[in-house]
Amino acid sequence: MTDLCGVRLRGPILNGSGTFDAIAARRTFGDALLERFPFDCFVSKTITAEPRQGNPPPRLWETPAGLINSIGLPNKGVEGFLRSDLPELAELPVPLCVSVMGFSRDELANLAGRVGDVDEVALIELNVSCPNVETGLIMGADPDETARALERVRPATEKPLIVKLTPNASDPPAVAAAAERAGADAVSLVNTLKGMAFHPRTREPWLGGGTGGVSGPAVRAIALEQVAAVSSAVRIPVIGMGGIASGRDARDFMDAGADLVAVGTESFLDPAAGRRIGAELRDLDGSTDATRNLRENN
Ligand SMILES: Cc1cc2nc3c(=O)[nH]c(=O)nc-3n(C[C@H](O)[C@H](O)[C@H](O)COP(=O)(O)O)c2cc1C
């Protein structure tokens, strides 16, 4: 068993928000999904206060060893989510974490309060990779902005708050430390890195949104360094992600200081990736323990 801010999980593998549609997967795989659920905690895609259409297509571009996505957070808005998605997500056999994003501190606090009141929600992840309309700054790009957001959100709920850090900040460890001081219970990282691609013929930007976020193995080395730096700066749990595709990758993130890990882009290649990576991690740790025991007994 693994503990995440007082919530008991059967193992250390989460999904990256927005990279696994559990409702669509249930429709495709039926109850087999519940029997062999790939993750130990399910993180919803990011929910906003009002419904959003998301960005115009195309929304994806494949890079060497990764993806650029410009999805733009399409969602039903918090009330639509609670009405139609939450009952289905509550049937999953693992604790539920809901990811929220607000365009002002008040909006974020209201969202966290609304979602936190729901019994089936075990944890809340704050996606702070968006501009704050009050200041024009990206909430999670600056330690003071992050602290001021947390100070407003913290009194709104007693549920554990995970701050999802953006790698597009000049000093992620300082942002993480500010979040911890202002009451965050955990941090997760990395969100996607900014990127773009050009249409091969028209020479216009390929993505409907112009730019997007890079994920997958292409970002793993950067994510690993940021996880190591953030882990040394905080005492709260760290959830590491960015290009994890194997148990060995997960172990690298844990050796860098992550307490838990999340699988994102890899689930597009293999919807059962979370489960495989968990098993590979257990095998790896089991064989390391066996080697250590052999060494100690000889
Ligand atoms: C298609 C797609 C959609 C995503 N949607 C969200 C989202 O709604 N909220 C969020 O915080 N992160 C979102 N992310 C970022 C992932 O959760 C994760 O932080 C990032 O992709 C790095 O992990 P990975 O390389 O394993 O995918 C999304 C990533 C992808 C590829």
The ligand as a MOL file (V3000), in Angstrom:
LIG
                    3D

  0  0  0     0  0            999 V3000
M  V30 BEGIN CTAB
M  V30 COUNTS 31 33 0 0 0
M  V30 BEGIN ATOM
M  V30 1 C -3.4610 14.8730 -24.7390 0
M  V30 2 C -3.0190 15.4300 -23.4040 0
M  V30 3 C -3.9620 16.0690 -22.6010 0
M  V30 4 C -3.5640 16.5900 -21.3470 0
M  V30 5 N -4.5040 17.2020 -20.5590 0
M  V30 6 C -4.1300 17.6790 -19.3430 0
M  V30 7 C -5.0990 18.2620 -18.4720 0
M  V30 8 O -6.3050 18.3210 -18.7540 0
M  V30 9 N -4.6470 18.7490 -17.2790 0
M  V30 10 C -3.3320 18.6560 -16.8760 0
M  V30 11 O -2.9830 19.1040 -15.7610 0
M  V30 12 N -2.4060 18.0720 -17.6770 0
M  V30 13 C -2.7700 17.5850 -18.8870 0
M  V30 14 N -1.8390 16.9760 -19.6840 0
M  V30 15 C -0.4390 16.8300 -19.1910 0
M  V30 16 C -0.2000 15.4200 -18.6090 0
M  V30 17 O -1.0480 15.1670 -17.4950 0
M  V30 18 C 1.2850 15.2520 -18.1680 0
M  V30 19 O 1.5610 16.2150 -17.1660 0
M  V30 20 C 2.2710 15.4470 -19.2980 0
M  V30 21 O 1.7600 14.9300 -20.5010 0
M  V30 22 C 3.6320 14.7770 -19.0130 0
M  V30 23 O 3.5150 13.3850 -18.8260 0
M  V30 24 P 3.7050 12.3180 -20.0410 0
M  V30 25 O 4.9600 12.7030 -20.7640 0
M  V30 26 O 3.7880 10.9750 -19.3860 0
M  V30 27 O 2.5020 12.4450 -20.9180 0
M  V30 28 C -2.2070 16.4500 -20.9130 0
M  V30 29 C -1.2790 15.7980 -21.7520 0
M  V30 30 C -1.6680 15.2830 -22.9760 0
M  V30 31 C -0.6440 14.5720 -23.8360 0
M  V30 END ATOM
M  V30 BEGIN BOND
M  V30 1 1 1 2
M  V30 2 1 2 3
M  V30 3 2 2 30
M  V30 4 2 3 4
M  V30 5 1 4 5
M  V30 6 1 4 28
M  V30 7 2 5 6
M  V30 8 1 6 7
M  V30 9 1 6 13
M  V30 10 2 7 8
M  V30 11 1 7 9
M  V30 12 1 9 10
M  V30 13 2 10 11
M  V30 14 1 10 12
M  V30 15 2 12 13
M  V30 16 1 13 14
M  V30 17 1 14 15
M  V30 18 1 14 28
M  V30 19 1 15 16
M  V30 20 1 16 17
M  V30 21 1 16 18
M  V30 22 1 18 19
M  V30 23 1 18 20
M  V30 24 1 20 21
M  V30 25 1 20 22
M  V30 26 1 22 23
M  V30 27 1 23 24
M  V30 28 2 24 25
M  V30 29 1 24 26
M  V30 30 1 24 27
M  V30 31 2 28 29
M  V30 32 1 29 30
M  V30 33 1 30 31
M  V30 END BOND
M  V30 END CTAB
M  END
